[in-house]
Amino acid sequence: MSLIQFNRIALIAVDSDPGYTDGQEDAGGQNVYVRHLGEGLAQQGLQVDIFIRRTRYSQPEIAQRSHNLRFIYLTAGPEIFIDREDVFIHLPEFVREFQRFQQQEDIQYALIHTFYWLSGWIALELKQQQSFIHVHTCCSLAATKRQEVSTVSKQFATRLKVEQACLQSADQIVATNPHEESYLRALVSPKERVYFVPVGVDTDRFGGISREVARQTLGISEKAAVVLYVGRFDSHKGIATLVRAAARSQFLRRHLKLIIAADGPKSGRFNLERQRIHEFVSILDLTHRTEFPGYLHEKLPLYYAAADVCVAPSYCPTLGLVALEAMASRTSVVASRVDGLQSTVIPEVTGLLVPPKDDMALAEAIDRILLNPEWRDQLGLTGRLQVEIAFTWRIVASRYHQLYYSLLRQSAPDLRLKTTAFR
């Protein structure tokens, strides 16, 4: 029988490799979230294994990232990147590989934390074969996302059923913003099974460079009114709304510079959106005003710092990492009033909120900030303070650490004798 290790935690993010860096494949907020959470928990003494589907032949089964942190790559389907919409059919193989790995290592995880519905399905299957505490972070919900988009994915019905099953069976559901917390509490009984943990941001990486130095480094004019978007080429991210707003801006004929720092896979729906946005920029005669720097990674802190305004125009609920990274960089934010953003950006204090898909309101909000440089700087300073108070990864990891400790203590009265990580 495998030994249950109470201080070794399994995080499952089947579709989001935390080893990816910004701009690679489908590297979005969930990748960043899982990576930093794993690192934070490891620094606090937990032994953390993050399980991901292998997407490259070069990925080893076990990648030791630090003393207490391992990335475990399991083969499930072709060892190439595939859209998350196509991952579902390969999940039974992932479950078998997960069990094989436990047998190989002679361990059984006492607590498994899953992210997004695909990983939630894996936990539901594992529950039929072994006992463990299941913690689930939705990241986004199909029910709320459906309210904001006109089309649904081919897996929409399946996703709804899986999310409902996770809400009913998971030992703890984690909400990443207060609005999601309220929504989940209305669905989950008892309501105590819903726990709120905010998203974090790397305050060491962002915020260490001034606007002047950043612009000198990037070759951007001091006179430029820089409006920045960071994210993937994805239709629900609202890039088209931002482009229309830029065309309405009072600064269009002056010094406007629109930077669309978007990337993603070079195929499928992401590539179609990339082509659509490039065509849209051309049609609205914004080509000479728009820059597409593509994959940033190491330069990302420079672009945040160089911007006057960072815009997060998403149509759908989001983790809100881009807004937090901009705030950490002392850059004002204009964002859509959707979950993950409206609980992060404080209107008139750290930025402005506008209705999603409203290019006129977005243009007016951007211009308000650009027309008042002193207020722009004050918004940025307050945003940085807000991040330092409530949104560092140390704070996030500590809250998860407390949650895991509470759940494990309830399940094992003699836990203190079995682990040193939770002392």
TIROSE-384449 format. One record per residue (C-alpha): x negated, y negated, z; residue in one letter; residue number from 1; chain. Coordinates in pm, whole numbers. Each point is the difference from the previous one (the first is absolute). Layout:
BEGIN
x, y, z, aa, i, ch
X, Y, Z, A, NUM, A $
...
// end
This chain:
BEGIN
x, y, z, aa, i, ch
0, 0, 0, M, 1, A $
-132, -345, -92, S, 2, A $
-92, -234, 282, L, 3, A $
232, -298, 39, I, 4, A $
-227, -304, 28, Q, 5, A $
175, -288, 175, F, 6, A $
-263, -259, -84, N, 7, A $
-9, 82, -374, R, 8, A $
267, -182, -199, I, 9, A $
107, 74, -358, A, 10, A $
109, -288, -222, L, 11, A $
160, 108, -329, I, 12, A $
4, -250, -287, A, 13, A $
32, 239, -292, V, 14, A $
38, -268, -267, D, 15, A $
-221, -277, 140, S, 16, A $
-372, 70, 15, D, 17, A $
-146, -229, 270, P, 18, A $
-337, 54, -166, G, 19, A $
114, -209, -296, Y, 20, A $
-95, -365, 2, T, 21, A $
207, -295, -120, D, 22, A $
98, 30, -364, G, 23, A $
-89, 367, -49, Q, 24, A $
275, 220, -139, E, 25, A $
310, -50, 218, D, 26, A $
-186, -163, 287, A, 27, A $
254, -212, 181, G, 28, A $
95, -102, 350, G, 29, A $
65, 353, 121, Q, 30, A $
-355, 108, -85, N, 31, A $
-143, -293, 197, V, 32, A $
239, 60, 289, Y, 33, A $
-87, 368, 42, V, 34, A $
-376, -62, -35, R, 35, A $
-15, -271, 264, H, 36, A $
231, 186, 235, L, 37, A $
-218, 309, -22, G, 38, A $
-314, -205, 63, E, 39, A $
160, -179, 295, G, 40, A $
120, 320, 163, L, 41, A $
-341, 162, -50, A, 42, A $
-170, -296, 167, Q, 43, A $
226, 53, 301, Q, 44, A $
-119, 356, 42, G, 45, A $
254, 208, -190, L, 46, A $
-113, 257, -254, Q, 47, A $
193, -91, -313, V, 48, A $
50, 210, -314, D, 49, A $
169, -176, -293, I, 50, A $
146, 238, -258, F, 51, A $
26, -113, -363, I, 52, A $
66, 167, -334, R, 53, A $
-322, 43, -198, R, 54, A $
3, -222, -312, T, 55, A $
-362, 44, -115, R, 56, A $
-221, 306, -43, Y, 57, A $
-280, -182, 183, S, 58, A $
196, -27, 325, Q, 59, A $
-126, 249, 262, P, 60, A $
252, 185, 213, E, 61, A $
-139, -168, 313, I, 62, A $
-143, -353, -12, A, 63, A $
-145, -104, 336, Q, 64, A $
64, -375, 15, R, 65, A $
-120, -58, 355, S, 66, A $
-64, 196, 318, H, 67, A $
372, 49, 71, N, 68, A $
153, -52, -345, L, 69, A $
32, 246, -288, R, 70, A $
176, -25, -335, F, 71, A $
135, 342, -104, I, 72, A $
67, 38, -373, Y, 73, A $
235, 286, -88, L, 74, A $
69, 125, -351, T, 75, A $
367, -28, -95, A, 76, A $
60, -19, -370, G, 77, A $
-252, -136, -251, P, 78, A $
-311, -160, 148, E, 79, A $
71, -331, -170, I, 80, A $
195, -311, 89, F, 81, A $
373, 39, -68, I, 82, A $
281, -241, 70, D, 83, A $
156, 55, 342, R, 84, A $
330, 69, -179, E, 85, A $
-159, 320, -130, D, 86, A $
-163, 114, 325, V, 87, A $
311, 157, 152, F, 88, A $
-12, 325, -201, I, 89, A $
-350, 69, 134, H, 90, A $
84, -40, 370, L, 91, A $
63, 372, 72, P, 92, A $
-360, 67, -104, E, 93, A $
-116, -278, 231, F, 94, A $
186, 165, 290, V, 95, A $
-172, 334, -71, R, 96, A $
-339, -170, -21, E, 97, A $
61, -183, 328, F, 98, A $
75, 328, 176, Q, 99, A $
-305, 163, -160, R, 100, A $
-215, -285, 129, F, 101, A $
132, 43, 355, Q, 102, A $
-83, 371, -14, Q, 103, A $
-341, -72, -148, Q, 104, A $
-79, -248, 280, E, 105, A $
178, 212, 264, D, 106, A $
203, -296, 122, I, 107, A $
364, -101, 25, Q, 108, A $
93, -365, 21, Y, 109, A $
212, -103, 295, A, 110, A $
103, -324, -172, L, 111, A $
45, -71, -372, I, 112, A $
68, -352, -122, H, 113, A $
143, -34, -352, T, 114, A $
28, -304, -228, F, 115, A $
265, -46, -269, Y, 116, A $
268, 251, -93, W, 117, A $
-227, 235, -194, L, 118, A $
-213, 68, 307, S, 119, A $
318, 14, 208, G, 120, A $
118, 293, -214, W, 121, A $
-325, 183, 76, I, 122, A $
60, -38, 375, A, 123, A $
356, 129, -37, L, 124, A $
-133, 313, -169, E, 125, A $
-278, 48, 255, L, 126, A $
253, -30, 284, K, 127, A $
161, 321, -118, Q, 128, A $
-326, 186, 57, Q, 129, A $
-176, -165, 295, Q, 130, A $
66, -230, 293, S, 131, A $
-135, -353, 22, F, 132, A $
104, -353, 81, I, 133, A $
106, -180, -316, H, 134, A $
-49, -377, -29, V, 135, A $
122, -157, -324, H, 136, A $
-60, -344, -150, T, 137, A $
243, -66, -286, C, 138, A $
-213, -272, -169, C, 139, A $
315, -71, -205, S, 140, A $
350, 145, -15, L, 141, A $
191, 100, -311, A, 142, A $
327, -133, 143, A, 143, A $
-135, -353, 46, T, 144, A $
-207, 4, -317, K, 145, A $
307, 94, -206, R, 146, A $
163, -328, 100, Q, 147, A $
-273, -200, -172, E, 148, A $
-68, 189, -325, V, 149, A $
223, 68, -298, S, 150, A $
-147, 341, -83, T, 151, A $
-93, 295, 219, V, 152, A $
-269, 265, -35, S, 153, A $
67, 354, -115, K, 154, A $
-64, 118, 356, Q, 155, A $
237, -250, 161, F, 156, A $
265, 251, 114, A, 157, A $
-263, 237, 136, T, 158, A $
-176, -284, 177, R, 159, A $
325, -108, 169, L, 160, A $
56, 352, 136, K, 161, A $
-358, 35, 123, V, 162, A $
4, -339, 173, E, 163, A $
330, 83, 169, Q, 164, A $
-143, 332, 118, A, 165, A $
-312, -173, 137, C, 166, A $
211, -255, 187, L, 167, A $
199, 282, 157, Q, 168, A $
-283, 237, 90, S, 169, A $
-320, -197, 62, A, 170, A $
-99, -42, 362, D, 171, A $
-85, -366, -59, Q, 172, A $
77, -241, -286, I, 173, A $
-234, -298, -38, V, 174, A $
123, -331, -138, A, 175, A $
-259, -245, -134, T, 176, A $
210, -316, 36, N, 177, A $
289, -118, 221, P, 178, A $
256, 4, -281, H, 179, A $
-81, 361, -83, E, 180, A $
12, 80, 371, E, 181, A $
355, -138, 28, S, 182, A $
108, 190, -310, Y, 183, A $
-148, 328, 124, L, 184, A $
145, -39, 349, R, 185, A $
344, -19, -160, A, 186, A $
-63, 334, -171, L, 187, A $
-194, 200, 259, V, 188, A $
142, 148, 318, S, 189, A $
-130, -28, 265, P, 190, A $
-134, -342, -89, K, 191, A $
-303, 52, 224, E, 192, A $
-145, 215, -279, R, 193, A $
-71, -318, -197, V, 194, A $
-328, -171, 91, Y, 195, A $
-128, -328, -143, F, 196, A $
-365, -40, -100, V, 197, A $
-97, -295, -222, P, 198, A $
-228, 24, -300, V, 199, A $
-361, -100, 63, G, 200, A $
-263, -197, -190, V, 201, A $
-380, 7, -4, D, 202, A $
-89, -333, 162, T, 203, A $
-372, 67, -42, D, 204, A $
28, 39, -377, R, 205, A $
235, -292, -59, F, 206, A $
-44, -354, 126, G, 207, A $
-376, -35, 8, G, 208, A $
-41, -236, -297, I, 209, A $
120, -354, -75, S, 210, A $
205, -106, -302, R, 211, A $
-286, -215, -128, E, 212, A $
-259, 277, 12, V, 213, A $
242, 254, -147, A, 214, A $
75, -227, -296, R, 215, A $
-365, -72, -61, Q, 216, A $
-74, 371, 0, T, 217, A $
285, 79, -240, L, 218, A $
-55, -302, -222, G, 219, A $
340, -154, 72, I, 220, A $
37, -377, -18, S, 221, A $
60, -193, 321, E, 222, A $
290, -177, -174, K, 223, A $
180, 321, -96, A, 224, A $
335, 78, 163, A, 225, A $
-54, 374, 45, V, 226, A $
301, 230, 32, V, 227, A $
-96, 361, 71, L, 228, A $
178, 334, -32, Y, 229, A $
-161, 320, 133, V, 230, A $
149, 345, -53, G, 231, A $
91, 263, -255, R, 232, A $
157, -35, -341, F, 233, A $
340, 127, 109, D, 234, A $
336, -140, -109, S, 235, A $
141, -34, 353, H, 236, A $
-301, -208, 109, K, 237, A $
158, -306, -165, G, 238, A $
-295, -113, -213, I, 239, A $
237, -112, -277, A, 240, A $
181, -225, 247, T, 241, A $
-332, -157, 95, L, 242, A $
-91, -62, -364, V, 243, A $
334, -173, -59, R, 244, A $
-54, -207, 314, A, 245, A $
-345, -106, -120, A, 246, A $
157, -121, -324, A, 247, A $
233, -221, 208, R, 248, A $
-271, -143, 227, S, 249, A $
-66, -373, 13, Q, 250, A $
-369, 87, -25, F, 251, A $
35, 184, -331, L, 252, A $
-124, -299, -202, R, 253, A $
-262, -93, 257, R, 254, A $
-235, 242, 174, H, 255, A $
206, 317, 50, L, 256, A $
-198, 325, -3, K, 257, A $
200, 322, 33, L, 258, A $
-208, 302, 103, I, 259, A $
174, 336, -36, I, 260, A $
-235, 240, 177, A, 261, A $
196, 311, -92, A, 262, A $
-120, 344, -90, D, 263, A $
106, 362, 15, G, 264, A $
4, 311, -218, P, 265, A $
-58, -56, -372, K, 266, A $
298, 217, -94, S, 267, A $
370, 49, 69, G, 268, A $
227, -264, 149, R, 269, A $
-293, -201, 138, F, 270, A $
-152, -46, -343, N, 271, A $
337, -95, -149, L, 272, A $
35, -271, 265, E, 273, A $
-355, -120, -69, R, 274, A $
85, -42, -369, Q, 275, A $
331, -170, 81, R, 276, A $
-161, -258, 229, I, 277, A $
-276, -82, -250, H, 278, A $
263, -51, -270, E, 279, A $
212, -211, 235, F, 280, A $
-295, -227, 80, V, 281, A $
-59, -48, -372, S, 282, A $
366, -71, -79, I, 283, A $
16, -269, 272, L, 284, A $
-322, -156, -132, D, 285, A $
-187, 63, 325, L, 286, A $
-296, 188, -145, T, 287, A $
-241, -291, 47, H, 288, A $
122, -41, 360, R, 289, A $
-10, 365, 101, T, 290, A $
-285, 226, 104, E, 291, A $
20, 380, 31, F, 292, A $
-313, 95, 199, P, 293, A $
115, 362, 36, G, 294, A $
-177, 223, 250, Y, 295, A $
-134, -217, 284, L, 296, A $
-92, 201, 311, H, 297, A $
-318, -173, 122, E, 298, A $
113, -336, -143, K, 299, A $
348, 14, 152, L, 300, A $
-90, -212, 309, P, 301, A $
-144, -263, -236, L, 302, A $
321, -24, -203, Y, 303, A $
218, -27, 309, Y, 304, A $
-221, -278, 137, A, 305, A $
-12, -184, -333, A, 306, A $
379, -16, -37, A, 307, A $
223, -289, 103, D, 308, A $
301, 231, 17, V, 309, A $
32, 378, -1, C, 310, A $
335, 118, -135, V, 311, A $
167, 330, 93, A, 312, A $
309, 7, -226, P, 313, A $
108, 362, 56, S, 314, A $
364, 96, -61, Y, 315, A $
-9, 294, 240, C, 316, A $
-102, 67, 361, P, 317, A $
-378, 15, 36, T, 318, A $
-262, 56, 268, L, 319, A $
-102, -366, -41, G, 320, A $
-376, 60, 1, L, 321, A $
-73, -260, -268, V, 322, A $
172, -273, 200, A, 323, A $
-196, 99, 311, L, 324, A $
-331, 6, -187, E, 325, A $
69, -347, -138, A, 326, A $
94, -129, 344, M, 327, A $
-319, 152, 144, A, 328, A $
-185, -193, -273, S, 329, A $
161, -327, 115, R, 330, A $
203, -22, -321, T, 331, A $
363, -109, -4, S, 332, A $
258, 252, -120, V, 333, A $
321, -20, -202, V, 334, A $
190, 328, 15, A, 335, A $
333, 157, -84, S, 336, A $
248, 35, 281, R, 337, A $
-18, 380, 17, V, 338, A $
-90, 245, 277, D, 339, A $
-371, 4, 73, G, 340, A $
-41, -363, -110, L, 341, A $
273, -189, 184, Q, 342, A $
-127, 138, 331, S, 343, A $
-361, -90, -85, T, 344, A $
25, -349, -150, V, 345, A $
143, -261, 238, I, 346, A $
186, -260, -212, P, 347, A $
-149, -349, 22, E, 348, A $
-268, 130, 240, V, 349, A $
-219, 247, -192, T, 350, A $
168, -31, -340, G, 351, A $
337, 0, -174, L, 352, A $
262, 264, -80, L, 353, A $
220, -3, -310, V, 354, A $
275, 225, -136, P, 355, A $
-140, 287, -213, P, 356, A $
27, -38, -379, K, 357, A $
61, -377, 31, D, 358, A $
-270, -163, -214, D, 359, A $
136, -353, 56, M, 360, A $
-13, 34, 380, A, 361, A $
-346, 157, -29, L, 362, A $
-128, -287, -215, A, 363, A $
136, -259, 246, E, 364, A $
-162, 177, 296, A, 365, A $
-337, 22, -175, I, 366, A $
13, -366, -97, D, 367, A $
91, -108, 354, R, 368, A $
-325, 147, 126, I, 369, A $
-215, -115, -292, L, 370, A $
126, -358, 39, L, 371, A $
-103, -14, 367, N, 372, A $
-362, 117, 50, P, 373, A $
-4, -83, 371, E, 374, A $
310, 208, 63, W, 375, A $
-145, 276, -220, R, 376, A $
-308, 16, 224, D, 377, A $
210, -4, 317, Q, 378, A $
210, 291, -126, L, 379, A $
-322, 192, -65, G, 380, A $
-145, -68, 343, L, 381, A $
321, 101, 175, T, 382, A $
19, 314, -212, G, 383, A $
-347, 105, 110, R, 384, A $
93, -54, 365, L, 385, A $
317, 205, -44, Q, 386, A $
-201, 289, -146, V, 387, A $
-255, -7, 282, E, 388, A $
276, 7, 261, I, 389, A $
220, 276, -139, A, 390, A $
-133, 174, -311, F, 391, A $
-353, 134, 48, T, 392, A $
-68, 368, -64, W, 393, A $
-127, 33, 357, R, 394, A $
347, -97, 124, I, 395, A $
171, 236, -245, V, 396, A $
-223, 297, 88, A, 397, A $
50, -64, 372, S, 398, A $
379, 10, -37, R, 399, A $
-16, 326, -192, Y, 400, A $
-241, 139, 258, H, 401, A $
252, -80, 274, Q, 402, A $
282, 156, -201, L, 403, A $
-193, 323, -64, Y, 404, A $
-100, 22, 366, Y, 405, A $
359, -38, 114, S, 406, A $
130, 264, -239, L, 407, A $
-275, 250, 76, L, 408, A $
30, -51, 375, R, 409, A $
371, 78, -21, Q, 410, A $
-69, 319, -193, S, 411, A $
-292, 118, 217, A, 412, A $
13, -73, 375, P, 413, A $
-364, 103, 44, D, 414, A $
-120, -211, -296, L, 415, A $
-259, -183, 209, R, 416, A $
-183, 328, 56, L, 417, A $
-8, 74, -373, K, 418, A $
-125, -324, -148, T, 419, A $
-238, -279, 80, T, 420, A $
109, -233, -279, A, 421, A $
317, -108, 181, F, 422, A $
-152, -82, 338, R, 423, A $
// end
